[in-house]
Amino acid sequence: MHASTCWFLAASFLLSLGAFLLYFRTERRRRLYEKRIEEQTTALQERETQYRDLVERASDGIVIVKKGVIAFANQRAIEIAGYSMEEALGKPFVDFVIPEKREEISGLYALRIAGKPAPALNETRLLHKDGTFIDVEISGRLIPYQGDLANLVLVRDITPRRNNEQKLKQYSKQLEDANKQLETAISRTSILATKAEAANRAKNEFLANMSHELRTPLTTIVGMTELLRDEAFGAITPSQRDGLKTIDASTQHLLDLINDILDLARIETGRVELERKAVDVKALCGVCARFMQDSAQRKLLKVSIDCSSAPEKVWADPRRLRQILINLLGNAVKFTPEGGEMGIIATRAEPGGGCKFTVWDTGIGVAPDKLHQIFEPFEQADTSQGRKYGGAGLGLTMVQRLVAMHGGNVSVQSVLGQGSRFTFIIPDLATIMMEPAPQGGVPSPAPEQWLRGLRILVAEDDETNAQIIEMQLRHRGCEVAIAVNGQEAIDITPKFNPDVILMDIQMPVVSGLKATKCLKSDAATASIPIVCLTALALDEDRARCLEAGADAYVTKPVDFPHLISTIASLKHRPRSAG
């Protein structure tokens, strides 16, 4: 073959091969490009689907307003207004706004289209399809949309927030009203507290005055009865002695009623404080039983005491615990027929410790329907029983209150016609250290002969009481001087040089308390023992007397054996003449 032909064929082959390689490379690039376009299109479609899902699922309405009409709205926007998609698309956006706000919303749209600043947030109301108003918060911004500028509007339903704000306003108003009511109540409470305090003061003053007015004449009765019984005015017949015993018993009964009323009033006003100490349970039960011995013997009652299972000591106020037991024992004696039985049982309280006391009897008992009222003040199981057996119906009320003050409780079991069992518990106060029992016991009262030769000044403004006390003391060999007021007592003391002064508290000119302070502050008279004699029987009155400097305190009506023992314990022998 000719050489030129060979070269021609070779060149053609090379050109064809180059063209083929170029085509192959171009085709490969095209396919790669198409694949990339397909992948990007798929990604765009997925992203568009995601954005569409986000738009459709948005909690706020999304609306695109183009040239004033709605070009797009998501499902939430349709739900807020209550229209269908077909009813909303292509309609002017302001048609869905309440009339008075349409001009304002149109103005905002125009400002944005013109590129001027406009508020990004606005509150308005939309017209719901059912005719109601929807409170909304709308915000807008310009976006490119389909080759033009459009207003992207976000619509948020703030009706729940408005409702919450309204509720908050209502709650605030209610709170404000409640605060005003509270302030008024506090003001009224303060006024009531002031009135209550004044009422308590008036009540205490009334109790003190009543105590004085009731106890003062009783002192005369008690003193005169004792003098007559001791034959200070001459011999008396057996029948007269029996009459004096009746007077004495009636006087004591009246005094008990006065004490119960005063004690109950003090407990109710919170003016009673317990003075706890270690109390010997067995000794206490014995003392209380002996106290009731005479009245029990008169009715031929058999009295028993069982302390075999009791704790040795109980932490309590000994005077109040004795008052509880004597009240219950007194009821047992009162309501048990002649020849019956009664007693005290003391055992260890379980669980929790302490002591359980039971006072029982074989008396008349209490009907089941009356048990609930026996602890109420001035109540007894039966009014007819009250007339038959006497009493003001305060004893069990006192028992319940005093036991409660010790942290315990009272229960009763009773069978009509067979007897009753009153049980109360004085709990163990483990956190309180018990005081050691006093060594040597309580000193016995001094004999009356120790009074002989004593000079005693009696400061008493009640003439009758002064005479009775004077006769009682002179009957026992004392030399007596009388002062009718506190100032006279101050003046007489240096001259008379008494061994003991009996000082009444409520006296004219200068009170007994002031006179006591004056005498105790004077070195010449400070060593003279002063015994306050007063009808004021409250614990705080005793404290006031002792704070004033008194050496002892005796209440009226005067228990003369107790008074004599008190004087003798203060002054065992006459003082030398000064």
C-alpha positions as a printed Julia matrix, in Angstrom:
578×3 Matrix{Float64}:
   0.0    0.0     0.0
   1.18   3.45   -0.71
   2.83   5.19    2.22
   0.62   8.24    2.05
  -2.38   6.06    2.27
  -1.02   4.39    5.39
  -0.41   7.71    6.98
  -3.91   8.77    6.11
  -5.42   5.65    7.6
  -3.32   6.04   10.74
  -4.35   9.64   11.12
  -8.01   8.78   10.64
  -7.73   6.03   13.21
  -6.12   8.35   15.69
  -8.75  10.99   15.07
 -11.52   8.46   15.54
  -9.91   7.16   18.73
  -9.53  10.71   20.07
 -13.14  11.48   19.18
 -14.27   8.29   20.92
 -12.21   9.06   24.03
 -13.58  12.6    24.06
 -17.13  11.33   23.71
 -16.58   8.75   26.46
 -15.17  11.38   28.81
 -17.96  13.84   27.97
 -20.63  11.19   28.47
 -19.13  10.19   31.76
 -19.11  13.84   32.93
 -22.7   14.28   31.77
 -23.82  11.23   33.7
 -21.96  12.38   36.8
 -23.53  15.83   36.44
 -27.01  14.36   35.97
 -26.45  12.18   39.03
 -25.41  15.18   41.07
 -28.4   17.15   39.81
 -30.66  14.21   40.71
 -29.09  13.96   44.17
 -29.4   17.68   44.75
 -32.97  17.63   43.47
 -33.77  14.77   45.84
 -32.1   16.63   48.71
 -34.0   19.76   47.82
 -37.24  17.8    47.66
 -36.49  16.19   51.03
 -35.61  19.56   52.51
 -38.73  21.08   50.97
 -40.77  18.24   52.45
 -39.15  18.83   55.85
 -39.76  22.57   55.65
 -43.32  21.96   54.55
 -43.82  19.54   57.47
 -42.34  22.11   59.81
 -44.56  24.8    58.4
 -47.65  22.6    58.59
 -46.83  21.41   62.08
 -45.91  24.84   63.44
 -47.82  25.93   66.53
 -48.21  29.4    64.98
 -50.08  30.27   61.83
 -47.88  31.07   58.79
 -49.34  33.21   56.01
 -47.7   34.62   52.84
 -49.43  37.8    51.68
 -48.61  38.87   48.11
 -50.06  42.09   46.79
 -52.46  42.18   49.74
 -53.99  38.74   49.2
 -53.23  35.41   50.83
 -50.95  33.37   48.58
 -50.16  30.67   51.13
 -51.44  29.63   54.55
 -50.47  26.67   56.72
 -52.96  24.43   58.48
 -52.55  26.2    61.84
 -53.47  29.58   60.28
 -56.6   28.0    58.8
 -57.5   26.46   62.19
 -57.08  29.77   64.02
 -59.51  31.57   61.74
 -61.86  28.61   61.32
 -61.96  28.77   57.5
 -61.06  26.12   54.93
 -57.97  26.47   52.7
 -60.18  27.19   49.68
 -62.01  29.95   51.59
 -58.75  31.61   52.65
 -56.46  31.48   49.6
 -56.8   34.46   47.24
 -58.7   36.58   49.78
 -57.34  39.88   51.13
 -55.59  39.29   54.44
 -57.22  42.34   56.06
 -60.66  40.82   55.42
 -59.91  38.46   58.29
 -58.98  41.3    60.66
 -61.58  43.16   62.75
 -62.72  46.33   60.91
 -61.19  48.86   63.33
 -57.73  47.31   62.83
 -57.74  46.86   59.0
 -56.34  50.3    58.15
 -53.51  49.87   60.67
 -52.54  46.42   59.32
 -52.7   47.64   55.68
 -50.44  50.57   56.59
 -47.85  48.22   58.11
 -47.89  46.08   54.94
 -47.4   49.16   52.74
 -44.46  50.35   54.86
 -42.69  47.01   54.5
 -43.24  46.89   50.71
 -41.83  50.42   50.46
 -38.74  49.32   52.4
 -39.54  51.58   55.33
 -39.26  50.53   59.0
 -42.42  49.11   60.5
 -43.15  47.54   63.92
 -42.23  43.86   63.82
 -44.93  42.86   66.32
 -48.54  43.85   66.64
 -51.54  42.62   68.6
 -54.94  42.55   66.97
 -58.07  40.47   66.64
 -59.14  38.13   63.86
 -62.7   37.4    62.87
 -63.45  33.73   63.37
 -65.82  32.11   60.92
 -68.35  31.53   63.74
 -68.48  35.29   64.42
 -66.31  35.34   67.53
 -63.08  37.27   67.98
 -59.66  35.67   68.28
 -56.9   37.58   70.07
 -53.7   37.18   68.01
 -50.17  38.45   67.93
 -48.85  38.97   64.37
 -45.32  39.63   63.16
 -44.25  40.25   59.54
 -41.19  40.53   57.29
 -40.53  40.81   53.54
 -39.42  37.73   51.62
 -38.92  36.98   47.88
 -41.76  34.83   46.66
 -42.43  33.68   43.12
 -40.33  36.44   41.54
 -41.76  39.19   43.66
 -41.71  40.51   47.24
 -44.27  39.17   49.67
 -45.1   39.66   53.37
 -44.42  36.62   55.55
 -46.87  36.88   58.47
 -46.66  34.76   61.61
 -49.96  34.54   63.49
 -49.98  33.4    67.16
 -53.22  32.71   69.0
 -52.87  34.51   72.35
 -56.4   33.75   73.57
 -55.1   31.31   76.26
 -52.62  33.96   77.38
 -55.36  36.57   77.48
 -57.51  34.19   79.5
 -54.62  33.54   81.88
 -53.98  37.27   82.19
 -57.65  37.77   82.96
 -57.56  35.0    85.52
 -54.39  36.49   86.96
 -56.13  39.85   87.25
 -59.06  38.14   88.93
 -56.72  36.26   91.28
 -54.84  39.49   91.98
 -58.12  41.21   92.74
 -59.17  38.31   94.94
 -55.77  38.37   96.67
 -56.06  42.11   97.15
 -59.55  41.69   98.57
 -58.33  38.82  100.76
 -55.44  40.97  101.99
 -57.85  43.77  102.82
 -60.09  41.29  104.63
 -57.05  39.89  106.42
 -55.94  43.37  107.43
 -59.46  44.06  108.64
 -59.52  40.73  110.47
 -56.11  41.42  112.03
 -57.3   44.85  113.06
 -60.47  43.36  114.51
 -58.46  40.58  116.14
 -56.19  43.17  117.68
 -59.21  45.05  118.93
 -60.76  41.81  120.19
 -57.46  40.82  121.8
 -57.34  44.19  123.53
 -60.93  43.77  124.61
 -60.23  40.18  125.68
 -57.22  41.35  127.68
 -59.35  44.04  129.29
 -62.08  41.47  129.92
 -59.53  39.13  131.5
 -58.27  41.93  133.7
 -61.83  42.77  134.67
 -62.53  39.09  135.28
 -59.44  38.73  137.44
 -60.33  41.85  139.38
 -63.86  40.52  139.79
 -62.54  37.16  141.0
 -60.18  38.88  143.42
 -62.93  41.12  144.76
 -65.41  38.25  145.0
 -62.78  36.14  146.74
 -62.24  38.93  149.22
 -65.93  39.63  149.74
 -66.83  35.95  150.21
 -63.85  34.9   152.29
 -63.9   37.87  154.68
 -67.25  37.0   156.34
 -66.31  33.32  156.32
 -63.29  34.19  158.46
 -65.65  35.57  161.07
 -67.87  32.48  160.95
 -64.95  30.06  161.13
 -63.23  31.98  163.92
 -66.35  32.41  166.03
 -67.3   28.75  165.58
 -63.88  27.65  166.77
 -64.04  29.95  169.79
 -67.49  28.62  170.72
 -66.37  25.02  170.18
 -63.3   25.64  172.36
 -65.67  27.04  175.06
 -63.88  30.4   175.04
 -67.17  32.05  176.1
 -68.23  29.34  178.52
 -69.34  25.72  178.51
 -71.61  24.47  175.7
 -74.09  21.59  175.62
 -73.71  18.49  173.4
 -76.53  19.71  171.17
 -74.82  23.08  170.8
 -71.57  21.3   169.92
 -73.42  19.32  167.24
 -74.85  22.57  165.91
 -71.38  24.08  165.73
 -70.19  21.0   163.82
 -73.01  21.57  161.34
 -72.02  25.23  160.96
 -68.39  24.2   160.52
 -69.28  21.59  157.87
 -71.49  24.04  155.97
 -68.79  26.7   156.09
 -66.22  24.26  154.76
 -68.63  23.21  152.0
 -69.14  26.85  151.01
 -65.4   27.44  151.04
 -64.86  24.39  148.81
 -67.37  25.75  146.29
 -65.65  29.15  146.28
 -62.26  27.5   145.77
 -63.58  25.31  142.93
 -65.11  28.28  141.1
 -61.95  30.36  141.48
 -59.68  27.48  140.47
 -61.78  26.68  137.4
 -61.79  30.33  136.33
 -58.02  30.51  136.71
 -57.51  27.33  134.69
 -59.8   28.59  131.92
 -57.79  31.82  131.65
 -54.46  29.93  131.68
 -53.33  31.43  134.98
 -52.49  28.12  136.68
 -48.94  26.81  136.41
 -47.89  23.4   137.66
 -45.05  23.12  140.17
 -43.83  19.61  139.38
 -41.68  17.57  141.7
 -41.15  13.93  142.63
 -44.26  12.75  144.48
 -44.27   9.58  146.6
 -47.26   7.67  145.19
 -47.92   5.46  148.22
 -47.64   8.35  150.69
 -49.91  10.53  148.53
 -52.65   7.88  148.37
 -52.42   7.4   152.13
 -52.73  11.12  152.85
 -55.75  11.48  150.55
 -57.47   8.45  152.09
 -56.89   9.77  155.62
 -58.29  13.15  154.54
 -61.59  11.44  153.66
 -61.51   9.1   156.67
 -63.96  11.0   158.9
 -66.63  11.43  156.22
 -66.2    7.79  155.15
 -66.53   6.53  158.73
 -69.75   8.5   159.22
 -71.26   6.41  156.39
 -69.57   3.18  157.57
 -67.7    2.91  154.25
 -64.8    0.49  153.86
 -61.82   2.26  152.27
 -58.93   0.33  150.69
 -55.64   1.36  149.08
 -53.63  -0.79  146.66
 -50.27   0.61  145.56
 -48.47  -2.73  145.21
 -47.93  -2.29  141.44
 -47.39   1.46  141.45
 -44.12   3.24  140.66
 -42.38   4.66  143.7
 -42.48   8.24  142.38
 -44.49  10.24  139.88
 -43.49  13.64  138.47
 -46.42  15.96  139.19
 -47.65  18.99  141.08
 -48.3   17.44  144.52
 -50.98  19.96  145.5
 -52.89  19.56  142.24
 -52.53  15.77  142.24
 -53.86  15.68  145.79
 -56.73  17.94  144.67
 -57.58  15.48  141.86
 -57.65  12.45  144.17
 -59.59  14.21  146.93
 -62.21  15.38  144.43
 -62.69  11.83  143.15
 -62.68  10.35  146.66
 -65.16  13.01  147.8
 -67.52  11.97  145.02
 -67.07   8.32  145.98
 -68.05   9.09  149.57
 -70.95  11.31  148.48
 -72.51   8.83  146.06
 -71.88   5.56  147.92
 -74.66   4.4   150.29
 -73.88   3.47  153.89
 -71.96   0.24  154.34
 -70.49   0.41  150.81
 -66.9    0.18  149.67
 -64.48   2.5   147.92
 -60.77   2.76  147.33
 -57.7    3.81  145.36
 -55.66   1.58  143.04
 -52.32   2.88  141.74
 -50.39   0.95  139.09
 -47.61   1.61  136.61
 -49.04   3.04  133.39
 -48.29   0.94  130.32
 -47.18   1.67  127.68
 -45.22   4.86  128.11
 -44.7    4.76  131.85
 -46.05   7.06  134.5
 -48.73   6.21  137.03
 -52.34   5.15  136.55
 -54.73   5.99  139.38
 -58.2    4.44  139.74
 -60.74   5.65  142.29
 -63.59   3.16  142.58
 -66.77   2.79  144.6
 -69.88   0.64  144.94
 -72.18   3.63  144.79
 -75.2    4.61  142.77
 -73.32   4.68  139.43
 -74.11   6.74  136.34
 -76.54   5.93  133.56
 -74.81   5.3   130.17
 -76.59   8.22  128.48
 -75.34  10.6   131.18
 -71.65   9.69  131.13
 -70.81  12.22  128.41
 -71.92  15.22  130.47
 -70.43  14.54  133.91
 -67.18  16.4   133.1
 -69.02  19.53  131.97
 -69.03  22.52  134.36
 -72.07  22.76  136.64
 -73.38  19.44  135.31
 -74.19  16.27  137.21
 -75.52  12.98  135.99
 -79.0   13.97  137.09
 -80.38  17.24  138.39
 -82.37  15.35  140.97
 -79.13  13.7   142.11
 -77.6   17.13  142.41
 -80.39  18.27  144.71
 -80.17  15.09  146.78
 -76.41  14.92  147.12
 -75.47  18.59  146.82
 -72.54  20.1   144.98
 -72.12  22.6   142.18
 -70.96  20.05  139.6
 -67.44  21.46  139.34
 -65.38  18.65  140.91
 -65.08  16.41  137.85
 -64.51  19.4   135.6
 -61.58  20.39  137.8
 -60.3   16.81  137.71
 -60.38  16.69  133.92
 -58.67  20.09  133.51
 -55.92  19.35  136.04
 -55.19  15.9   134.61
 -54.99  17.44  131.11
 -52.51  20.02  132.4
 -50.32  17.09  133.5
 -50.54  15.67  129.96
 -52.89  12.85  130.95
 -56.51  11.89  130.42
 -59.49  10.74  132.47
 -61.89   7.9   131.7
 -64.9    6.54  133.56
 -66.64   3.18  133.71
 -69.92   2.99  135.54
 -72.87   0.66  136.0
 -76.08   2.18  137.3
 -76.7    0.96  140.84
 -73.38  -0.89  141.08
 -70.69   1.77  141.22
 -68.12   3.7   139.21
 -64.41   3.59  138.37
 -62.64   6.84  137.5
 -59.18   6.27  135.98
 -56.6    8.88  135.11
 -52.98   8.69  134.01
 -50.13  10.99  134.97
 -47.6   10.27  132.18
 -43.9    9.85  132.77
 -41.89  12.87  131.65
 -38.63  11.1   130.84
 -36.9   14.27  129.74
 -37.26  15.9   133.16
 -34.91  15.0   135.98
 -36.84  14.14  139.09
 -35.94  16.1   142.16
 -34.63  14.08  145.09
 -37.14  13.58  147.85
 -36.62  16.06  150.71
 -34.74  14.61  153.65
 -36.42  14.41  157.01
 -39.96  15.04  155.76
 -42.14  18.08  156.49
 -41.77  19.49  159.99
 -44.79  18.92  162.16
 -46.83  21.93  163.29
 -45.54  23.68  166.38
 -47.55  23.15  169.58
 -49.9   25.95  170.64
 -47.99  26.56  173.86
 -45.19  28.07  171.77
 -47.49  31.06  171.18
 -47.77  31.99  174.83
 -46.23  35.36  175.55
 -45.85  36.37  171.92
 -46.65  39.95  170.95
 -48.62  39.94  167.72
 -49.69  42.95  165.68
 -52.9   42.34  163.69
 -53.29  44.76  160.74
 -56.93  44.28  159.64
 -59.44  46.89  158.49
 -62.51  44.66  159.01
 -63.47  45.24  162.64
 -65.26  41.91  163.1
 -62.39  39.88  161.63
 -59.88  41.81  163.72
 -61.86  41.01  166.89
 -62.15  37.3   166.0
 -58.4   37.0   165.29
 -57.63  38.92  168.47
 -59.86  36.63  170.55
 -58.27  33.52  168.98
 -54.76  34.77  169.78
 -55.57  36.03  173.27
 -57.27  32.68  173.95
 -53.86  31.1   173.31
 -51.94  33.51  175.55
 -50.76  36.12  173.06
 -50.51  39.87  173.57
 -52.3   41.56  170.68
 -52.35  45.05  169.14
 -54.69  46.11  166.31
 -53.93  48.39  163.32
 -56.84  49.32  161.05
 -54.74  50.29  157.99
 -51.26  49.92  156.56
 -49.99  53.3   157.73
 -51.11  52.59  161.29
 -49.27  49.26  161.16
 -46.08  51.07  160.09
 -46.5   53.58  162.93
 -47.35  51.05  165.67
 -44.64  48.49  164.88
 -41.62  50.37  166.38
 -43.61  51.16  169.51
 -45.26  47.77  170.06
 -42.19  45.79  168.97
 -44.22  42.71  167.89
 -42.8   39.2   167.53
 -45.02  38.59  164.47
 -47.17  40.82  162.25
 -50.39  39.51  160.67
 -50.89  41.8   157.67
 -54.13  42.03  155.7
 -53.46  42.93  152.05
 -56.48  45.01  151.11
 -56.53  47.92  153.53
 -57.22  51.65  153.21
 -54.71  54.52  153.38
 -51.71  52.24  152.73
 -52.17  48.7   151.4
 -50.76  45.68  153.2
 -48.23  45.08  150.4
 -46.86  48.63  150.65
 -46.77  48.43  154.43
 -44.88  45.12  154.22
 -42.31  46.58  151.82
 -41.87  49.61  154.06
 -41.33  47.53  157.22
 -38.95  45.12  155.47
 -36.89  48.0   154.06
 -36.39  49.52  157.54
 -33.43  47.97  159.38
 -35.21  48.42  162.73
 -38.2   46.29  161.69
 -36.87  44.13  158.82
 -36.33  41.07  161.05
 -39.93  40.92  162.26
 -41.76  38.02  160.53
 -44.8   39.12  158.53
 -47.65  36.76  157.67
 -49.95  38.01  154.92
 -53.63  37.34  155.69
 -55.69  37.83  152.56
 -58.87  36.75  150.85
 -57.01  36.83  147.52
 -56.47  33.12  146.91
 -54.69  33.13  143.56
 -51.12  31.86  143.04
 -49.99  35.22  141.69
 -51.27  36.89  144.88
 -49.07  34.61  146.94
 -46.11  35.53  144.72
 -46.87  39.25  145.13
 -46.91  38.88  148.91
 -43.6   37.02  149.0
 -42.02  39.52  146.59
 -43.09  42.33  148.93
 -41.08  40.63  151.7
 -43.73  38.58  153.54
 -42.43  35.51  155.35
 -45.63  33.48  154.95
 -49.03  33.62  153.28
 -52.38  32.46  154.72
 -55.72  32.78  152.9
 -59.07  33.71  154.36
 -61.22  32.35  155.81
 -58.4   31.69  158.22
 -57.75  28.1   159.19
 -56.7   28.98  162.74
 -54.78  25.76  163.53
 -52.8   26.35  160.31
 -52.28  30.02  161.23
 -51.1   29.08  164.71
 -48.66  26.52  163.26
 -47.38  29.15  160.82
 -46.79  31.71  163.59
 -45.13  29.15  165.81
 -42.83  27.99  163.01
 -41.73  31.6   162.4
 -41.23  32.46  166.05
 -40.66  29.7   168.57
 -40.04  31.96  171.57
 -40.96  35.49  172.65
 -38.64  38.29  171.65
 -37.11  40.31  174.45
 -38.65  43.7   175.12
 -37.02  46.41  173.09
